[in-house]
Amino acid sequence: ANHVMETLGAAEREAAVAEAAVRAARKRAEKFASPSQPRQRTVPTPIVVNIAPPVLAKEPSIKPTQDGFPAKGVATPRIYAPRDRALLCVYTTVAIDMLGSALTVPVMPFFVESLGGDASSLGILFSTFAIAQMAAGLWMGAASDRLGRRPILLVSLFGSAIGMLGSGLAPTYDRLLAWRFFLGSFSGTSSTANAYIADITNPSERPRLMSWIGVVASLCFMFGPGVGAGLSELDVRAPFYAGSIIGFAALGVAYFYLPPPEVIVQEEERSWHHRRRPPPPRPSLSA
């Protein structure tokens, strides 16, 4: 009997504990399910990023000096960069010089025939010019390294203009042969122009810029012979006179508008320093 009583007491105590646990669970469920007390969620504080706009330097006005370049302390827009103007002047000079030579191509056989020559005389004339032109490439390259690109370019243009004028005025075949040799001795405009371009450009862009010399020469020999053929209707010597005038025009362009490459490099460095802008400030993080 005592054992039975102890078992009943333990069962009553376990039932009381279970009932208390049920009541506690019910109270918690009522607390969360009550509409008067909605559940509050914690929202994290957002991070605000304050990025200040970059401060840009004011672009000053351009005040060119007497030599055509911007004054010191003045930034230069890219469209007026000294290097771009020099490249344009080089291409223009080569184009004018090549056009003068291309004018005489269609009339040369008839001019030689008028001086008493034949087909072999014409071949000797072209071979003499080619030999002199090859020799010119040798001495002009070495001279341009010593004396500078601009002086040799001016000498080449002047010699080409004089040689073209002398060829047009030649009274005999022998005089024409001598003048063609003289003209070929100064036909180094393209090689000197390539050296000039190499002095004012970076190695990565030299192939692209130098290739334009060949494009300019091709364009001149594409349209020049047609113009020379039209001028020959006036006189067989007219293309030579026109070529001489064009050569002097190229000489004037190079003399007045083509500065030495050292000046271009200095102007580019100065223009680059004035085009630089301060880097934008780093973003600041604030909670």
C-alpha positions as CSV (number, residue, x, y, z in Angstrom):
1,A,0.0,0.0,0.0
2,N,2.8,2.4,0.8
3,H,4.4,1.7,-2.6
4,V,1.1,2.5,-4.3
5,M,0.8,5.8,-2.4
6,E,4.3,6.8,-3.4
7,T,3.6,6.1,-7.1
8,L,0.4,8.2,-7.0
9,G,2.3,11.1,-5.4
10,A,5.0,11.1,-8.1
11,A,2.3,11.0,-10.8
12,E,0.5,14.0,-9.3
13,R,3.8,16.0,-9.2
14,E,4.6,15.3,-12.8
15,A,1.1,16.3,-13.9
16,A,1.4,19.6,-12.0
17,V,4.7,20.3,-13.7
18,A,3.2,19.5,-17.1
19,E,0.2,21.8,-16.4
20,A,2.5,24.6,-15.4
21,A,4.5,24.2,-18.7
22,V,1.3,24.3,-20.7
23,R,0.2,27.5,-19.0
24,A,3.5,29.2,-19.7
25,A,3.5,28.2,-23.3
26,R,-0.1,29.5,-23.7
27,K,0.9,32.8,-22.2
28,R,3.8,33.2,-24.6
29,A,1.6,32.4,-27.6
30,E,-1.0,34.9,-26.5
31,K,1.7,37.6,-26.1
32,F,3.0,37.2,-29.7
33,A,-0.4,36.8,-31.2
34,S,-1.9,39.9,-29.6
35,P,-2.7,42.7,-32.2
36,S,-2.1,45.5,-29.5
37,Q,1.5,44.6,-29.3
38,P,3.0,44.1,-32.8
39,R,6.3,42.6,-33.2
40,Q,9.1,45.1,-33.6
41,R,12.0,44.3,-36.0
42,T,15.4,45.9,-35.8
43,V,16.4,47.8,-39.0
44,P,20.1,48.2,-39.5
45,T,21.3,51.8,-39.9
46,P,22.1,52.5,-43.6
47,I,25.6,53.6,-44.7
48,V,25.7,57.0,-46.5
49,V,28.5,57.5,-49.0
50,N,29.4,61.1,-49.6
51,I,31.4,61.6,-52.8
52,A,32.6,65.1,-53.4
53,P,32.7,66.2,-57.1
54,P,36.2,66.6,-58.6
55,V,37.6,70.1,-58.7
56,L,38.4,71.0,-62.3
57,A,40.9,73.6,-63.2
58,K,39.5,76.5,-65.2
59,E,40.6,76.4,-68.8
60,P,42.4,79.7,-69.6
61,S,42.0,81.5,-72.8
62,I,44.6,81.0,-75.6
63,K,47.0,83.8,-76.2
64,P,49.4,82.9,-79.0
65,T,52.8,84.6,-79.2
66,Q,54.6,85.8,-82.3
67,D,55.9,82.3,-83.2
68,G,52.4,80.9,-83.4
69,F,52.5,78.9,-80.2
70,P,50.6,79.6,-77.0
71,A,52.3,81.7,-74.4
72,K,53.9,80.1,-71.4
73,G,51.5,79.1,-68.6
74,V,48.6,78.7,-71.0
75,A,46.9,75.3,-71.5
76,T,46.4,74.2,-75.1
77,P,43.3,72.4,-76.3
78,R,44.1,69.2,-78.1
79,I,42.9,70.4,-81.5
80,Y,45.6,73.1,-81.4
81,A,48.3,70.9,-80.1
82,P,51.7,71.8,-81.6
83,R,52.4,68.2,-82.6
84,D,49.2,68.0,-84.6
85,R,50.0,71.2,-86.5
86,A,53.5,70.1,-87.2
87,L,52.2,66.8,-88.6
88,L,49.7,68.6,-90.8
89,C,52.4,70.8,-92.1
90,V,54.7,67.9,-92.9
91,Y,52.0,66.0,-94.8
92,T,51.1,69.2,-96.7
93,T,54.7,69.8,-97.6
94,V,55.2,66.3,-98.8
95,A,52.0,66.4,-100.8
96,I,52.9,69.6,-102.6
97,D,56.4,68.3,-103.4
98,M,55.1,65.0,-104.7
99,L,52.4,66.6,-106.7
100,G,55.1,68.7,-108.5
101,S,57.0,65.6,-109.5
102,A,53.8,63.8,-110.6
103,L,52.9,66.5,-113.0
104,T,55.9,65.8,-115.3
105,V,55.4,62.0,-115.6
106,P,53.0,62.0,-118.7
107,V,55.0,64.6,-120.7
108,M,58.5,63.3,-120.1
109,P,58.6,61.1,-123.3
110,F,57.3,63.9,-125.5
111,F,59.7,66.4,-123.9
112,V,62.7,64.1,-124.5
113,E,61.6,63.5,-128.1
114,S,61.4,67.3,-128.7
115,L,65.0,67.6,-127.6
116,G,66.1,64.9,-130.1
117,G,66.1,61.9,-127.8
118,D,64.7,58.5,-128.2
119,A,63.5,55.6,-126.0
120,S,67.0,54.8,-124.8
121,S,67.5,58.4,-123.9
122,L,64.3,58.3,-121.9
123,G,65.5,55.2,-120.0
124,I,68.9,56.8,-119.2
125,L,67.1,59.9,-118.0
126,F,65.0,57.9,-115.5
127,S,68.0,55.8,-114.4
128,T,70.0,58.9,-113.8
129,F,67.3,60.4,-111.6
130,A,66.9,57.1,-109.6
131,I,70.7,56.9,-109.0
132,A,70.8,60.5,-107.8
133,Q,67.8,59.9,-105.6
134,M,69.4,56.9,-104.0
135,A,72.5,58.9,-103.2
136,A,70.4,61.7,-101.8
137,G,68.8,59.3,-99.3
138,L,72.3,58.5,-98.0
139,W,73.7,62.0,-97.5
140,M,70.4,63.6,-96.3
141,G,70.0,61.0,-93.5
142,A,73.4,61.7,-92.1
143,A,73.1,65.5,-92.6
144,S,69.7,65.6,-90.9
145,D,71.2,63.9,-87.8
146,R,73.9,66.5,-87.6
147,L,72.2,69.7,-88.8
148,G,68.6,68.9,-87.9
149,R,65.5,67.8,-89.7
150,R,64.1,71.2,-90.6
151,P,67.2,72.6,-92.4
152,I,67.6,69.5,-94.5
153,L,63.9,69.5,-95.4
154,L,64.1,73.1,-96.5
155,V,67.2,72.4,-98.6
156,S,65.5,69.4,-100.2
157,L,62.5,71.5,-101.1
158,F,64.6,74.3,-102.5
159,G,66.7,72.0,-104.6
160,S,63.6,70.2,-105.9
161,A,62.0,73.6,-107.0
162,I,65.2,74.7,-108.7
163,G,65.7,71.4,-110.4
164,M,62.2,71.4,-111.7
165,L,62.6,74.9,-113.1
166,G,66.0,74.0,-114.7
167,S,64.4,70.9,-116.3
168,G,61.7,73.0,-117.9
169,L,64.3,75.5,-119.2
170,A,66.7,72.9,-120.5
171,P,67.5,73.7,-124.2
172,T,69.2,70.3,-125.0
173,Y,69.0,66.7,-123.9
174,D,72.4,66.9,-122.1
175,R,71.2,69.9,-120.0
176,L,68.0,68.1,-119.2
177,L,70.0,65.1,-118.1
178,A,72.2,67.2,-115.8
179,W,69.1,68.9,-114.3
180,R,67.4,65.6,-113.6
181,F,70.5,64.4,-111.8
182,F,70.5,67.7,-109.8
183,L,66.8,67.2,-109.0
184,G,67.3,63.6,-107.9
185,S,70.1,64.7,-105.6
186,F,67.6,66.7,-103.6
187,S,64.7,64.3,-103.7
188,G,64.9,63.3,-100.0
189,T,61.7,65.0,-98.8
190,S,60.0,61.7,-97.8
191,S,62.9,60.3,-95.8
192,T,63.5,63.5,-94.0
193,A,59.8,63.9,-93.3
194,N,59.7,60.3,-91.8
195,A,62.7,61.2,-89.6
196,Y,60.9,64.4,-88.5
197,I,57.8,62.4,-87.6
198,A,59.9,59.9,-85.6
199,D,61.4,62.8,-83.5
200,I,58.0,64.1,-82.4
201,T,55.9,61.0,-81.9
202,N,55.9,57.9,-79.6
203,P,57.2,54.6,-80.9
204,S,53.7,53.0,-80.6
205,E,52.1,55.5,-83.0
206,R,55.0,56.0,-85.5
207,P,54.0,53.2,-87.9
208,R,50.5,54.7,-88.2
209,L,51.7,58.2,-88.7
210,M,54.5,57.3,-91.1
211,S,52.2,55.3,-93.3
212,W,50.4,58.5,-94.2
213,I,53.5,59.6,-96.1
214,G,53.0,56.7,-98.5
215,V,49.3,57.5,-98.7
216,V,50.0,61.1,-99.6
217,A,52.5,60.1,-102.3
218,S,50.0,57.6,-103.8
219,L,47.3,60.3,-103.9
220,C,49.6,62.7,-105.6
221,F,50.6,60.2,-108.3
222,M,46.9,59.3,-108.7
223,F,45.8,62.8,-109.7
224,G,49.1,64.5,-110.7
225,P,49.6,62.9,-114.1
226,G,46.1,63.8,-115.1
227,V,46.7,67.5,-114.2
228,G,50.1,67.4,-116.0
229,A,48.5,66.0,-119.1
230,G,46.0,68.8,-119.1
231,L,48.8,71.4,-118.7
232,S,50.7,69.9,-121.6
233,E,47.9,71.1,-123.9
234,L,49.3,74.6,-123.3
235,D,53.0,73.7,-123.7
236,V,55.1,70.6,-123.2
237,R,57.2,72.6,-120.7
238,A,54.2,73.9,-118.7
239,P,54.1,70.9,-116.2
240,F,57.7,71.6,-115.3
241,Y,57.0,75.3,-114.6
242,A,53.9,74.3,-112.6
243,G,56.0,71.8,-110.6
244,S,58.6,74.5,-109.8
245,I,55.9,76.9,-108.6
246,I,54.4,74.1,-106.4
247,G,57.9,73.3,-105.1
248,F,58.4,76.9,-104.0
249,A,55.0,76.9,-102.4
250,A,56.0,73.8,-100.4
251,L,59.2,75.6,-99.4
252,G,57.2,78.5,-98.1
253,V,54.8,76.4,-96.1
254,A,57.8,74.5,-94.5
255,Y,59.7,77.7,-93.8
256,F,56.9,79.7,-92.1
257,Y,54.9,77.0,-90.4
258,L,57.2,74.0,-89.6
259,P,59.2,74.5,-86.4
260,P,62.1,72.3,-85.4
261,P,61.2,69.0,-83.7
262,E,62.9,70.1,-80.5
263,V,60.4,73.0,-80.2
264,I,57.5,70.6,-80.8
265,V,58.7,68.2,-78.0
266,Q,59.0,71.1,-75.6
267,E,55.6,72.5,-76.4
268,E,54.0,69.1,-76.1
269,E,55.5,68.6,-72.6
270,R,54.4,72.0,-71.5
271,S,50.9,71.5,-73.0
272,W,50.6,68.1,-71.3
273,H,51.5,69.6,-67.9
274,H,48.9,72.2,-68.2
275,R,46.2,69.8,-69.4
276,R,46.6,67.6,-66.3
277,R,43.8,67.7,-63.7
278,P,44.0,66.9,-60.0
279,P,42.7,63.4,-59.2
280,P,39.1,63.3,-57.7
281,P,39.0,62.9,-53.9
282,R,38.5,59.4,-52.5
283,P,34.9,58.7,-51.3
284,S,34.3,59.1,-47.5
285,L,32.1,56.6,-45.7
286,S,29.9,57.9,-42.9
287,A,27.4,55.9,-40.9
